[in-house]
């Protein structure tokens, strides 16, 4: 599977948690943009120090994505704040205790949006 090769390269070429975190977030963002159908918008959200890495929306459904990749920041708080601010949206944690990065990379933006 291609995502396994990507993960191995990240371990080798981005050995620090911070650089690996940025690389993983960037890889996921590129994947979302490359697999999004025309009616799906990929953005991000930040408000008063709280953030989510990606917001995937088709106008009817909204998915807030946070990537737990070794960088030190409070992912759960940002996701909770987003869901509170935008009722009906759904949070998704990728990595850590959430969906495995390899599983996320094997699905299109539309599949993740559900």
ABEGO torsion letter per residue (X at the ends): XAAAAAAAAAAAABABAAAAAAAAAAAAAAAAAAABBAABBBBBBBBGGBBBABBBBAGABBBBBBBBAGBBBBAAAAAAAAAAABBGBBBBBBEEABBBAAAAAABBAAAAAX
